Amino acid sequence: MAVSEEFSREAASLSWPDGFPIPSPRYQEMDHPTVPGRSPGRAQPGVGMSDADSAWFCAWEEYYLADPYTNAERAVENMRKLRGLHVYQAAGNDGTRAFYDNIINSAELGDAGLVQKSVQGCSS
C-alpha cells in the first residue's frame, strides 16, 4: 500500500478534535515522503500510519493548549488512545513510548509544559 493511502486510511479511522480537520498526506508521490528531515526513498510499511497517528496526537495537544481549562479532559481522554495506535504499539520503542507517556501523564496532572514543548515539534 502506498504511504499516502496508508496515511489517509489511518487518519480517517481516528477521531479528530473540533476545528482540526484531517490533514492531507505529506508526500510527493505514493511512497516518497517529503517530510523535513527524511530522505526521499521507498518508505517502509507503517510509515503512513505512524505519521497519521503523530499528526492526530499533535492535533489533540494543540486542542488541549488552546484552552486547557475547557479542553483538558476531552484532550487527555483522546491522547491516552495513542497507546493503542500503530506509532506507539508497533513503530515505537521503549524510548518513544516513554516520551508519549510523559506527555500524557503531565497533561493528566494539568501541567501543560511537556505538551507545549512537544507541540513545537509538530509540523502544521
Secondary structure per residue as TSV (DSSP state, phi and psi in degrees):
chain	resnum	aa	ss	phi	psi
A	1	M	-	360.0	138.9
A	2	A	-	-66.0	148.7
A	3	V	H	-59.7	-42.9
A	4	S	H	-63.9	-37.1
A	5	E	H	-68.2	-41.5
A	6	E	H	-60.5	-45.9
A	7	F	H	-58.1	-51.1
A	8	S	H	-62.1	-41.0
A	9	R	H	-65.2	-46.2
A	10	E	H	-65.5	-45.2
A	11	A	H	-60.1	-39.0
A	12	A	H	-68.8	-22.0
A	13	S	T	-83.9	-8.0
A	14	L	S	-100.4	153.2
A	15	S	-	-94.7	111.7
A	16	W	-	-91.7	149.1
A	17	P	-	-68.7	154.6
A	18	D	T	-54.4	133.5
A	19	G	T	84.9	2.2
A	20	F	-	-124.5	89.2
A	21	P	-	-68.8	159.5
A	22	I	-	-60.6	126.1
A	23	P	-	-73.2	159.7
A	24	S	-	-77.5	149.9
A	25	P	-	-58.6	146.6
A	26	R	-	-102.2	58.2
A	27	Y	E	-133.4	139.4
A	28	Q	E	-72.6	-46.3
A	29	E	E	-127.5	174.7
A	30	M	T	-50.1	-42.2
A	31	D	T	-132.7	28.6
A	32	H	E	-119.9	95.4
A	33	P	E	-62.9	141.5
A	34	T	-	-115.9	22.9
A	35	V	-	-69.3	132.3
A	36	P	T	-53.3	137.5
A	37	G	T	91.3	-8.9
A	38	R	-	-108.0	139.9
A	39	S	-	-79.4	138.6
A	40	P	S	-61.1	146.5
A	41	G	S	159.1	176.3
A	42	R	-	-69.3	121.9
A	43	A	-	-82.7	149.5
A	44	Q	-	-75.3	151.4
A	45	P	T	-55.9	138.1
A	46	G	T	100.8	-15.6
A	47	V	H	-61.6	-43.9
A	48	G	H	-62.7	-40.7
A	49	M	H	-64.1	-45.8
A	50	S	H	-62.5	-41.3
A	51	D	H	-64.2	-40.2
A	52	A	H	-64.7	-44.7
A	53	D	H	-60.3	-42.0
A	54	S	H	-66.0	-42.3
A	55	A	H	-63.2	-40.2
A	56	W	H	-63.1	-45.3
A	57	F	H	-62.3	-43.2
A	58	C	H	-59.7	-40.6
A	59	A	H	-61.3	-42.4
A	60	W	H	-69.0	-33.0
A	61	E	H	-64.3	-45.2
A	62	E	H	-65.0	-37.8
A	63	Y	H	-61.7	-44.9
A	64	Y	H	-57.3	-48.3
A	65	L	H	-70.8	-24.6
A	66	A	H	-60.7	-34.4
A	67	D	-	-163.7	79.2
A	68	P	H	-54.0	-36.1
A	69	Y	H	-62.9	-44.1
A	70	T	H	-86.3	-37.6
A	71	N	H	-97.2	-10.9
A	72	A	H	-56.5	-49.8
A	73	E	H	-59.7	-49.7
A	74	R	H	-66.0	-41.3
A	75	A	H	-64.1	-47.8
A	76	V	H	-63.9	-40.9
A	77	E	H	-55.6	-43.2
A	78	N	H	-76.3	-38.8
A	79	M	H	-58.9	-35.5
A	80	R	H	-61.0	-29.7
A	81	K	G	-65.0	-17.7
A	82	L	G	-56.5	-32.3
A	83	R	G	-61.8	-15.4
A	84	G	G	-103.3	2.4
A	85	L	S	-96.8	165.2
A	86	H	H	-55.0	-46.3
A	87	V	H	-60.0	-29.7
A	88	Y	H	-91.4	-46.6
A	89	Q	H	-75.0	-51.9
A	90	A	T	-100.8	-41.0
A	91	A	S	-88.8	-22.8
A	92	G	-	-83.0	151.6
A	93	N	-	-109.2	-174.9
A	94	D	H	-58.4	-39.4
A	95	G	H	-65.6	-41.5
A	96	T	H	-63.4	-46.7
A	97	R	H	-63.6	-40.0
A	98	A	H	-63.9	-39.4
A	99	F	H	-57.0	-52.4
A	100	Y	H	-66.7	-41.2
A	101	D	H	-59.7	-40.9
A	102	N	H	-63.2	-40.8
A	103	I	H	-64.2	-48.5
A	104	I	H	-62.9	-46.4
A	105	N	H	-61.0	-41.4
A	106	S	H	-68.5	-38.1
A	107	A	H	-64.3	-38.6
A	108	E	H	-59.5	-32.7
A	109	L	T	-86.6	-0.3
A	110	G	T	85.0	11.1
A	111	D	-	-97.3	111.2
A	112	A	-	-87.0	0.4
A	113	G	H	-58.5	-50.2
A	114	L	H	-70.6	-32.6
A	115	V	H	-63.3	-46.2
A	116	Q	H	-60.5	-43.6
A	117	K	H	-65.2	-40.6
A	118	S	H	-65.5	-40.7
A	119	V	H	-60.8	-30.5
A	120	Q	T	-60.8	-25.0
A	121	G	T	-88.6	-6.0
A	122	C	-	-80.0	140.8
A	123	S	-	-104.7	135.9
A	124	S	-	-89.0	360.0
